[in-house]
């Protein structure tokens, strides 16, 4: 899955950009925090696991 696609889906459920880490970007929603690798392509299993964690309908 493309990184931009994953970020777009996280933003749909209320996450917003917080800061850049060394190799990852950090997104927050209230007290929830998600770390997204900074690659053009994110491993499909990882992307699905992140979305499943936040109950995004796949």
RAFEN-V115489 format. One record per run of one state. SS is the DSSP state (2 for helix, 1 for strand, 0 for the rest). FROM is the first residue (numbers start at 1). TO is the last residue. Records with the same first field share a line. If there is no record, write none. Layout:
SS = FROM-TO ; FROM-TO
This chain:
0 = 1-1 ; 13-15 ; 21-23 ; 30-31 ; 38-40 ; 42-43 ; 54-58
1 = 2-2 ; 16-20 ; 24-29 ; 32-37 ; 41-41
2 = 3-12 ; 44-53
